[in-house]
Amino acid sequence: MVNSHGHLDHACGNYQFSEEIYIHPDDIKLCRGSNARDNRLRSIEHAKHTADYATGEEHNILPEGFDEAAYAAGGCGNLVPVTEGHVFDLGGITLRVAELPGHTKGSIGLLYEEERMLYAGDALNGFLWLFLPESLDLATYTATIKKAQGIDFDWLVMSHNPVIAEKAVLDDFLDCATHVDYEHGIPYEGPIPGISARICMRPGYRGMEDMAKPGFASIVISEEHL
């Protein structure tokens, strides 16, 4: 088990395993906090009232028989630190850890060497969150994109996205990061009250309706992270 970073939606299933769970040391505190009982209870309520993007209608997406009490008390499992260059040898499958800070300080990816694929979690994507208290600044994220460009792989696997992208998509992400226009960004309501953020899109893209267009890239960023 490897957590790409410490956020609840990437670590909430840890409690189901007795094995060691690898995570970057810079995100261990974040993982423990995001998996606290209050946060897990909030995620249950969110799942019970999840709005359909197209209609706005709410749905309960919890699976039948879901044990709310066990989930709420689950915690974050047996966390073990892992850092840059660590290799998981699975017998013909080699996964090498790459540190990809920005979205969180301890975000990591796994390079699947035999298939030339980089599993990047939330560290690299076309709707990158860079406004959370645990997020780092724009310069750090820009450096992470450039670092990823220097890694030898062909395919990028991102969380929250069913599409496996070609490595060239990093050029789009870098173009977006290099031309962030906060003044003209679209106001964004995030999950934390009181935090002001804006969606800053790659030049040439005007709104979220362009998200499905080839080459789209955006960064959701707060002024403090510029």
N, C-alpha and C positions, 0 to 999 in steps of 0.2 A: 504494500500500500504506500502510495506517495501522494502527498497533498501538494498541488501546484502553488498554493498559498493558503493563508489562514482564514479566509472568509467562510462563513457558515454554509453557503451554498456549495462549497467545494470540500467541506470537511464534516458535514453533519451526519454522514454515514459511518464515521470512524468507529463509533461505539459498537457497531455490529461485529467488529473483528478483535480478537485477542492478540493478534500479531503486532509487531512493531510497525509504526506508521511514520514514514520519513517525511520531514519538512525542514525547510531552511530555518536555522536558529533565529534569524531576525523576525520570523513570523510566528514563533511559538507563543509568545504572549498574546498576539492578536488572535490566534486560533483558540486559545483558552477563553479569551474574553468573548469572542463572537459565538462560541458554543455554550455560553452561560445559560442557565435555565430560563431566564427571562427572555433572552433572544430566541431560544428554541420555541418557547410558547408563542411568541409573536409570529414566528414562521408558520406555526400550525394554523393560527387564525388567518394569516395571509393566504394559505393554501385553501382554506375553507371559503374564501371570498375573492378568488382570483378572477379578474375581469378579462373577458375576451377582447382582444385588440380590435377586432372588426366591429363588434356589436356593443361592447361595453357591458354586456350581461355577465353577472357573476356566476361562478361555478365552484363547487367543492371538488378539488382535484386530489384529495387524499384517497389512497387506495382502500378498497374494502378490507376491513379487519385491521386497519392501521392502529398500532398500540401507542396512543398519545402519551401515556404515562412513561413508558419505556424510552420513548424518543426525548421527552422533556428532561429526563434524568440522565440522558446518554453521555454527556460530556464529550471530550475530544480524543479519547483513546490514549494509547501508549506512544507518545511522540518521541521520535529519535531524530537528532539533527543530521542534516546532510548538506553538503556544500559543493561548490563548483568542481567539476571533474570527476566526482564519484561515479563509479560504473556499476550498474546492476547487470550481472552476467546471468541470463536466464537460459543458457544453453542454446546457442544459435541465435539468440536475440540479445543484443547489446544496447542498453539504455544508459546514456551518459548525461549527467546533470549539467545544465547551463544556468547560471544566475542571470535573471532578466528583470532587474528592479525597475520600478516606476509605478505600476498600479498599486503594489505594496513593496515595502523594502525588501522582503524576503521572497518575492515571486521567482519561481524557477520553471525551467522547461526540461523536457527529456528528449534527447536526440536518439532516435531509433536508427542506429547506424546502418544496419543491413538494408532497410527499406528507404533510407535517406529521407526520413520524416522527422520534423521537429514538433513535438507536442508542447504547446506554449501556454496552456491554461488561459488566464485572462491577461497575460503580460503583453500580448500582441493581438490586436484586432481592429476592426474598422469602426468600433464604437467604444473607444478606450476610456474608462473612467479614471480621471486624474484629479478628483476633487475631494476625495475622502481624507479624513485626518491622517490616516496611515499612508496615504499616497505621497510619492516624492514629486519633485518638480519637473517641469517640461524638459529642461536640459538633461536630466537623468534618463527620462523616457526616450529622448532623441538619441542619446548615447546607446541605449539598449537596442533600438532599431538598427543602428549602425553595427553594433556587435553581432546581432543576428544575421545581418547581411554577410558577415565574415565567416559564419559557420557553414560548413559543407553539408548542405541538404538540398532537396528538390521540392518538398511538399510541406506546407504549414497546416497543422491541425489546431484549431482554435476552439475554446469553450464558447457555449451559447451560439454556435454557428454550425449547421450541418454540412457545410461545404468545406472540402479539403482544397486549399488554395495553393497555387504555384508560388514558389519563393518570391517571384517578381512582385507580389502584392506588397512586399515590404517597401518597394519604391513609392507606392501610393501612400503608405503610412508615413514615410519620411517626408514626403511632399506636404502632407497635412501638418505634421509637427513643425516643419520649417516655416510654414505660412499661417500660423495661428492668428486669427483676427478676433480677439476677444470682444472688442467694441461692437462688432456686428454679429456676434454669436447669438444663437437662439436660447432664451432663458430655459433652464431645465430644473424641474422639481425632483430632487433626489430623495433617497430614503431617510435622510437625516434632517429634521427640521432645523431651520436657521442657517443652513449652508447654501450659499448662492453659487450657482454654476451655470455655464453656458455651453451649448453644443457648437463647436467650431469645426466647420467642414473644410475639406480640401477645396482650393480654388476651383471655381467652375461649377460647383454644386450648391444649390440654393435652399434646399429644405429636405426634411426627412423623407419626402416622397421620392427623393433621388437615391435612397439607400440601396435599392435593388439594381441600380445602374452600375455597369462595369467601372471600376476605378474609384468608387465611393470610399471615402475614409473620413472619420471624424474623431475628435477628442472632446470629451465632456470634462471641462476644467473650471476650477475656481480661480479668482484673481490672485489668490495667495500662492498658487502653484505655477504661475507663469514664469 
